[in-house]
Amino acid sequence: MVVSHSRKLAEGVVELAGQMAPEVRLVAVGGDGGGGLGTDYAAVVEGLADADGGGGVVVLFDLGSARMVADLAVEEFGGAAAVVDAPLVTGAVAAAVAAQGGAALEAVVAAALWAWGSGERAGGGAAGDGADGGADGGAGAGAGAGAGPGGAGGAAGDGVVRAVVPLVNDVGLHARPAGLVARALAGVDARVVVRHGGREVDARSVLELMGLGATGGDSVEVVAVGVDAEEAVRRVTELAARGFDG
């Protein structure tokens, strides 16, 4: 749920996040209830009930007073909910994609918080803390932090599957295509990274994929290891070949 002083702002963030995670229940709450700027406690309480699908609710906010209202509403709500101090837009996108991938409440919270450091991580070297890290951008834990699939070799027979994938769409790995890649890998039992320009990022992270700066006409390398490694690479390759058309 997004709580903002502006109804239009909240709806815009929800619209953007919904493009990445169409199956996630997203709720926008904004304005003072009379059409002006502000926050409406009753609307936030109602929004929590609307957003709760049984797995809990993550609440993001724009300004401090919105946080105070959200905190009070969560106390009254009584269900599983967390108010998260994360970047509103990138945090909402990361959290929504994590939820789309089936992440639990704690992992969705971690995904939103991770967005604070997305730029540094996306520009760094190794990516991915495990196949179960969720589509959030590194919220999960797993084996081999600091070493992507194939980092120790990648020869045939080592369980690593890789492919060089041309980006035939105009925008490359921009927001929507990156979201589609993350969604395509939901439920796949494999660690998957994407490499471009000397960087390596978690293929389940929308923010990291966008941070690669891979545009139309570029090629990226997709590398996977795990039980479903071949399936993971196949999904990404076919998605790119269709120009990320759904």
Contacts in CASP RR format, 6 or more apart in sequence:
PFRMAT RR
TARGET T0000
AUTHOR 0000-0000-0000
METHOD contacts of the structure
MODEL  1
MVVSHSRKLAEGVVELAGQMAPEVRLVAVGGDGGGGLGTDYAAVVEGLAD
ADGGGGVVVLFDLGSARMVADLAVEEFGGAAAVVDAPLVTGAVAAAVAAQ
GGAALEAVVAAALWAWGSGERAGGGAAGDGADGGADGGAGAGAGAGAGPG
GAGGAAGDGVVRAVVPLVNDVGLHARPAGLVARALAGVDARVVVRHGGRE
VDARSVLELMGLGATGGDSVEVVAVGVDAEEAVRRVTELAARGFDG
1 26 0 8 1.000
1 27 0 8 1.000
1 28 0 8 1.000
1 29 0 8 1.000
1 44 0 8 1.000
1 47 0 8 1.000
1 48 0 8 1.000
1 51 0 8 1.000
1 57 0 8 1.000
1 58 0 8 1.000
1 59 0 8 1.000
1 60 0 8 1.000
2 10 0 8 1.000
2 13 0 8 1.000
2 14 0 8 1.000
2 17 0 8 1.000
2 26 0 8 1.000
2 27 0 8 1.000
2 28 0 8 1.000
2 29 0 8 1.000
2 59 0 8 1.000
2 60 0 8 1.000
2 61 0 8 1.000
2 88 0 8 1.000
2 92 0 8 1.000
3 10 0 8 1.000
3 29 0 8 1.000
3 30 0 8 1.000
3 39 0 8 1.000
3 44 0 8 1.000
3 59 0 8 1.000
3 60 0 8 1.000
3 61 0 8 1.000
3 62 0 8 1.000
3 66 0 8 1.000
3 67 0 8 1.000
3 69 0 8 1.000
3 70 0 8 1.000
4 10 0 8 1.000
4 13 0 8 1.000
4 28 0 8 1.000
4 29 0 8 1.000
4 30 0 8 1.000
4 31 0 8 1.000
4 61 0 8 1.000
4 62 0 8 1.000
4 66 0 8 1.000
4 88 0 8 1.000
5 30 0 8 1.000
5 31 0 8 1.000
5 37 0 8 1.000
5 38 0 8 1.000
5 39 0 8 1.000
5 62 0 8 1.000
5 63 0 8 1.000
5 65 0 8 1.000
5 66 0 8 1.000
6 30 0 8 1.000
6 31 0 8 1.000
6 37 0 8 1.000
6 38 0 8 1.000
6 62 0 8 1.000
7 28 0 8 1.000
7 30 0 8 1.000
7 31 0 8 1.000
7 35 0 8 1.000
7 36 0 8 1.000
9 30 0 8 1.000
9 62 0 8 1.000
10 28 0 8 1.000
10 29 0 8 1.000
10 30 0 8 1.000
10 31 0 8 1.000
10 62 0 8 1.000
11 28 0 8 1.000
12 28 0 8 1.000
13 28 0 8 1.000
13 60 0 8 1.000
13 88 0 8 1.000
13 89 0 8 1.000
13 92 0 8 1.000
14 26 0 8 1.000
14 27 0 8 1.000
14 28 0 8 1.000
14 92 0 8 1.000
16 89 0 8 1.000
16 92 0 8 1.000
16 93 0 8 1.000
16 175 0 8 1.000
17 24 0 8 1.000
17 26 0 8 1.000
17 92 0 8 1.000
17 93 0 8 1.000
17 95 0 8 1.000
17 96 0 8 1.000
18 24 0 8 1.000
18 26 0 8 1.000
18 96 0 8 1.000
19 175 0 8 1.000
19 176 0 8 1.000
20 93 0 8 1.000
20 96 0 8 1.000
20 97 0 8 1.000
20 100 0 8 1.000
20 175 0 8 1.000
20 176 0 8 1.000
20 178 0 8 1.000
20 179 0 8 1.000
20 182 0 8 1.000
20 183 0 8 1.000
20 206 0 8 1.000
21 96 0 8 1.000
21 97 0 8 1.000
21 99 0 8 1.000
21 100 0 8 1.000
21 183 0 8 1.000
22 100 0 8 1.000
23 100 0 8 1.000
24 96 0 8 1.000
24 99 0 8 1.000
24 100 0 8 1.000
25 50 0 8 1.000
25 51 0 8 1.000
25 53 0 8 1.000
26 51 0 8 1.000
26 96 0 8 1.000
27 47 0 8 1.000
27 50 0 8 1.000
27 51 0 8 1.000
29 40 0 8 1.000
29 43 0 8 1.000
29 44 0 8 1.000
29 46 0 8 1.000
29 47 0 8 1.000
30 38 0 8 1.000
30 39 0 8 1.000
30 40 0 8 1.000
30 43 0 8 1.000
31 37 0 8 1.000
31 38 0 8 1.000
31 39 0 8 1.000
31 40 0 8 1.000
31 43 0 8 1.000
32 38 0 8 1.000
32 39 0 8 1.000
32 40 0 8 1.000
33 40 0 8 1.000
33 43 0 8 1.000
38 65 0 8 1.000
38 66 0 8 1.000
39 65 0 8 1.000
39 66 0 8 1.000
39 69 0 8 1.000
40 69 0 8 1.000
41 69 0 8 1.000
41 72 0 8 1.000
41 73 0 8 1.000
44 69 0 8 1.000
44 70 0 8 1.000
44 73 0 8 1.000
45 73 0 8 1.000
45 76 0 8 1.000
45 77 0 8 1.000
48 57 0 8 1.000
48 59 0 8 1.000
48 73 0 8 1.000
48 74 0 8 1.000
48 77 0 8 1.000
48 81 0 8 1.000
49 77 0 8 1.000
51 57 0 8 1.000
52 77 0 8 1.000
52 79 0 8 1.000
52 80 0 8 1.000
52 81 0 8 1.000
54 80 0 8 1.000
55 80 0 8 1.000
55 104 0 8 1.000
55 105 0 8 1.000
56 79 0 8 1.000
56 80 0 8 1.000
56 81 0 8 1.000
56 105 0 8 1.000
57 77 0 8 1.000
57 79 0 8 1.000
57 80 0 8 1.000
57 81 0 8 1.000
57 82 0 8 1.000
58 81 0 8 1.000
58 82 0 8 1.000
58 84 0 8 1.000
58 95 0 8 1.000
58 99 0 8 1.000
58 105 0 8 1.000
58 108 0 8 1.000
58 109 0 8 1.000
58 112 0 8 1.000
59 70 0 8 1.000
59 74 0 8 1.000
59 81 0 8 1.000
59 82 0 8 1.000
59 83 0 8 1.000
59 84 0 8 1.000
60 84 0 8 1.000
60 86 0 8 1.000
60 88 0 8 1.000
60 91 0 8 1.000
60 92 0 8 1.000
60 95 0 8 1.000
60 112 0 8 1.000
61 67 0 8 1.000
61 70 0 8 1.000
61 83 0 8 1.000
61 85 0 8 1.000
61 88 0 8 1.000
62 88 0 8 1.000
67 83 0 8 1.000
67 85 0 8 1.000
70 83 0 8 1.000
71 83 0 8 1.000
74 81 0 8 1.000
74 82 0 8 1.000
74 83 0 8 1.000
80 105 0 8 1.000
82 105 0 8 1.000
82 109 0 8 1.000
84 91 0 8 1.000
84 95 0 8 1.000
84 109 0 8 1.000
84 112 0 8 1.000
84 113 0 8 1.000
85 113 0 8 1.000
86 92 0 8 1.000
86 94 0 8 1.000
86 95 0 8 1.000
86 112 0 8 1.000
86 113 0 8 1.000
86 115 0 8 1.000
86 116 0 8 1.000
87 115 0 8 1.000
87 116 0 8 1.000
90 115 0 8 1.000
90 118 0 8 1.000
90 207 0 8 1.000
91 111 0 8 1.000
91 112 0 8 1.000
91 115 0 8 1.000
92 112 0 8 1.000
93 115 0 8 1.000
93 175 0 8 1.000
93 206 0 8 1.000
93 207 0 8 1.000
94 111 0 8 1.000
94 112 0 8 1.000
94 114 0 8 1.000
94 115 0 8 1.000
94 118 0 8 1.000
94 136 0 8 1.000
94 137 0 8 1.000
94 139 0 8 1.000
94 205 0 8 1.000
94 206 0 8 1.000
94 207 0 8 1.000
95 108 0 8 1.000
95 109 0 8 1.000
95 111 0 8 1.000
95 112 0 8 1.000
95 136 0 8 1.000
97 111 0 8 1.000
97 135 0 8 1.000
97 136 0 8 1.000
97 137 0 8 1.000
97 179 0 8 1.000
97 182 0 8 1.000
97 183 0 8 1.000
97 206 0 8 1.000
98 107 0 8 1.000
98 108 0 8 1.000
98 110 0 8 1.000
98 111 0 8 1.000
98 134 0 8 1.000
98 135 0 8 1.000
98 136 0 8 1.000
98 137 0 8 1.000
98 139 0 8 1.000
99 108 0 8 1.000
100 135 0 8 1.000
100 182 0 8 1.000
100 183 0 8 1.000
100 186 0 8 1.000
101 134 0 8 1.000
101 135 0 8 1.000
101 182 0 8 1.000
101 183 0 8 1.000
101 186 0 8 1.000
101 187 0 8 1.000
102 134 0 8 1.000
102 186 0 8 1.000
103 111 0 8 1.000
103 133 0 8 1.000
103 134 0 8 1.000
103 135 0 8 1.000
103 136 0 8 1.000
103 139 0 8 1.000
107 133 0 8 1.000
107 134 0 8 1.000
107 136 0 8 1.000
107 139 0 8 1.000
107 140 0 8 1.000
108 136 0 8 1.000
108 139 0 8 1.000
110 136 0 8 1.000
110 138 0 8 1.000
110 139 0 8 1.000
110 140 0 8 1.000
111 134 0 8 1.000
111 135 0 8 1.000
111 136 0 8 1.000
111 137 0 8 1.000
111 138 0 8 1.000
111 139 0 8 1.000
112 136 0 8 1.000
114 121 0 8 1.000
114 136 0 8 1.000
114 137 0 8 1.000
114 138 0 8 1.000
114 139 0 8 1.000
114 207 0 8 1.000
115 207 0 8 1.000
118 137 0 8 1.000
118 205 0 8 1.000
118 207 0 8 1.000
118 208 0 8 1.000
118 211 0 8 1.000
119 207 0 8 1.000
119 211 0 8 1.000
121 127 0 8 1.000
121 138 0 8 1.000
121 201 0 8 1.000
121 208 0 8 1.000
122 199 0 8 1.000
122 201 0 8 1.000
122 205 0 8 1.000
122 207 0 8 1.000
122 208 0 8 1.000
122 210 0 8 1.000
122 211 0 8 1.000
122 212 0 8 1.000
123 199 0 8 1.000
123 201 0 8 1.000
123 211 0 8 1.000
124 199 0 8 1.000
125 146 0 8 1.000
125 198 0 8 1.000
125 199 0 8 1.000
125 200 0 8 1.000
126 145 0 8 1.000
126 146 0 8 1.000
126 147 0 8 1.000
126 148 0 8 1.000
126 200 0 8 1.000
127 138 0 8 1.000
127 148 0 8 1.000
127 193 0 8 1.000
127 200 0 8 1.000
127 201 0 8 1.000
127 202 0 8 1.000
127 205 0 8 1.000
127 208 0 8 1.000
128 137 0 8 1.000
128 138 0 8 1.000
128 145 0 8 1.000
128 146 0 8 1.000
128 148 0 8 1.000
128 191 0 8 1.000
128 193 0 8 1.000
128 201 0 8 1.000
128 202 0 8 1.000
128 204 0 8 1.000
128 205 0 8 1.000
129 138 0 8 1.000
129 140 0 8 1.000
129 141 0 8 1.000
129 142 0 8 1.000
129 144 0 8 1.000
129 145 0 8 1.000
129 202 0 8 1.000
130 140 0 8 1.000
130 141 0 8 1.000
130 142 0 8 1.000
130 143 0 8 1.000
130 144 0 8 1.000
130 191 0 8 1.000
131 142 0 8 1.000
131 188 0 8 1.000
131 189 0 8 1.000
131 190 0 8 1.000
131 191 0 8 1.000
131 192 0 8 1.000
131 226 0 8 1.000
132 140 0 8 1.000
132 141 0 8 1.000
132 142 0 8 1.000
133 139 0 8 1.000
133 140 0 8 1.000
133 141 0 8 1.000
133 142 0 8 1.000
133 202 0 8 1.000
133 204 0 8 1.000
134 140 0 8 1.000
134 186 0 8 1.000
134 204 0 8 1.000
135 179 0 8 1.000
135 182 0 8 1.000
135 183 0 8 1.000
135 185 0 8 1.000
135 186 0 8 1.000
135 204 0 8 1.000
135 205 0 8 1.000
135 206 0 8 1.000
136 204 0 8 1.000
136 205 0 8 1.000
137 202 0 8 1.000
137 204 0 8 1.000
137 205 0 8 1.000
137 206 0 8 1.000
137 207 0 8 1.000
137 208 0 8 1.000
138 202 0 8 1.000
138 204 0 8 1.000
138 205 0 8 1.000
138 208 0 8 1.000
143 191 0 8 1.000
148 191 0 8 1.000
148 193 0 8 1.000
148 200 0 8 1.000
148 223 0 8 1.000
149 160 0 8 1.000
149 190 0 8 1.000
149 191 0 8 1.000
149 192 0 8 1.000
149 193 0 8 1.000
149 223 0 8 1.000
149 224 0 8 1.000
149 225 0 8 1.000
149 226 0 8 1.000
149 229 0 8 1.000
150 158 0 8 1.000
150 160 0 8 1.000
150 162 0 8 1.000
150 223 0 8 1.000
150 225 0 8 1.000
153 160 0 8 1.000
154 160 0 8 1.000
154 162 0 8 1.000
154 223 0 8 1.000
158 225 0 8 1.000
159 225 0 8 1.000
159 226 0 8 1.000
159 229 0 8 1.000
160 223 0 8 1.000
160 224 0 8 1.000
160 225 0 8 1.000
160 229 0 8 1.000
161 223 0 8 1.000
161 224 0 8 1.000
161 225 0 8 1.000
161 229 0 8 1.000
161 230 0 8 1.000
161 232 0 8 1.000
161 233 0 8 1.000
162 221 0 8 1.000
162 222 0 8 1.000
162 223 0 8 1.000
162 224 0 8 1.000
162 233 0 8 1.000
163 221 0 8 1.000
163 222 0 8 1.000
163 233 0 8 1.000
163 236 0 8 1.000
163 237 0 8 1.000
164 219 0 8 1.000
164 220 0 8 1.000
164 221 0 8 1.000
165 219 0 8 1.000
165 220 0 8 1.000
165 221 0 8 1.000
165 222 0 8 1.000
165 236 0 8 1.000
165 237 0 8 1.000
165 240 0 8 1.000
166 217 0 8 1.000
166 218 0 8 1.000
166 219 0 8 1.000
166 240 0 8 1.000
167 173 0 8 1.000
167 177 0 8 1.000
167 214 0 8 1.000
167 215 0 8 1.000
167 216 0 8 1.000
167 217 0 8 1.000
167 218 0 8 1.000
167 219 0 8 1.000
167 220 0 8 1.000
167 240 0 8 1.000
167 243 0 8 1.000
168 216 0 8 1.000
168 217 0 8 1.000
168 240 0 8 1.000
168 241 0 8 1.000
168 243 0 8 1.000
169 177 0 8 1.000
169 216 0 8 1.000
169 240 0 8 1.000
169 243 0 8 1.000
169 244 0 8 1.000
170 216 0 8 1.000
171 177 0 8 1.000
171 215 0 8 1.000
171 216 0 8 1.000
172 214 0 8 1.000
172 215 0 8 1.000
172 216 0 8 1.000
172 217 0 8 1.000
172 218 0 8 1.000
172 244 0 8 1.000
173 181 0 8 1.000
173 194 0 8 1.000
173 209 0 8 1.000
173 210 0 8 1.000
173 211 0 8 1.000
173 212 0 8 1.000
173 213 0 8 1.000
173 214 0 8 1.000
173 215 0 8 1.000
173 220 0 8 1.000
174 210 0 8 1.000
175 206 0 8 1.000
175 210 0 8 1.000
176 244 0 8 1.000
177 209 0 8 1.000
177 243 0 8 1.000
177 244 0 8 1.000
178 206 0 8 1.000
178 207 0 8 1.000
178 209 0 8 1.000
178 210 0 8 1.000
179 206 0 8 1.000
179 209 0 8 1.000
180 239 0 8 1.000
180 244 0 8 1.000
180 246 0 8 1.000
181 194 0 8 1.000
181 203 0 8 1.000
181 209 0 8 1.000
181 236 0 8 1.000
181 239 0 8 1.000
181 244 0 8 1.000
182 203 0 8 1.000
182 204 0 8 1.000
182 205 0 8 1.000
182 206 0 8 1.000
182 209 0 8 1.000
184 235 0 8 1.000
184 236 0 8 1.000
184 239 0 8 1.000
185 192 0 8 1.000
185 203 0 8 1.000
185 204 0 8 1.000
185 232 0 8 1.000
185 235 0 8 1.000
185 236 0 8 1.000
188 228 0 8 1.000
188 231 0 8 1.000
188 232 0 8 1.000
188 235 0 8 1.000
189 226 0 8 1.000
189 227 0 8 1.000
189 228 0 8 1.000
190 224 0 8 1.000
190 225 0 8 1.000
190 226 0 8 1.000
190 227 0 8 1.000
190 228 0 8 1.000
190 229 0 8 1.000
190 231 0 8 1.000
190 232 0 8 1.000
191 224 0 8 1.000
191 225 0 8 1.000
191 226 0 8 1.000
192 202 0 8 1.000
192 203 0 8 1.000
192 204 0 8 1.000
192 222 0 8 1.000
192 223 0 8 1.000
192 224 0 8 1.000
192 229 0 8 1.000
192 232 0 8 1.000
192 233 0 8 1.000
192 236 0 8 1.000
193 200 0 8 1.000
193 201 0 8 1.000
193 202 0 8 1.000
193 203 0 8 1.000
193 222 0 8 1.000
193 223 0 8 1.000
193 224 0 8 1.000
194 200 0 8 1.000
194 201 0 8 1.000
194 203 0 8 1.000
194 209 0 8 1.000
194 212 0 8 1.000
194 214 0 8 1.000
194 220 0 8 1.000
194 221 0 8 1.000
194 222 0 8 1.000
194 223 0 8 1.000
194 236 0 8 1.000
195 201 0 8 1.000
195 220 0 8 1.000
195 221 0 8 1.000
195 222 0 8 1.000
195 223 0 8 1.000
196 212 0 8 1.000
196 213 0 8 1.000
196 214 0 8 1.000
196 218 0 8 1.000
196 219 0 8 1.000
196 220 0 8 1.000
196 221 0 8 1.000
197 212 0 8 1.000
199 212 0 8 1.000
201 208 0 8 1.000
201 209 0 8 1.000
201 211 0 8 1.000
201 212 0 8 1.000
202 208 0 8 1.000
203 209 0 8 1.000
203 222 0 8 1.000
203 224 0 8 1.000
203 232 0 8 1.000
203 236 0 8 1.000
212 220 0 8 1.000
214 220 0 8 1.000
222 232 0 8 1.000
222 233 0 8 1.000
222 236 0 8 1.000
222 237 0 8 1.000
223 233 0 8 1.000
224 230 0 8 1.000
224 232 0 8 1.000
224 233 0 8 1.000
239 246 0 8 1.000
END
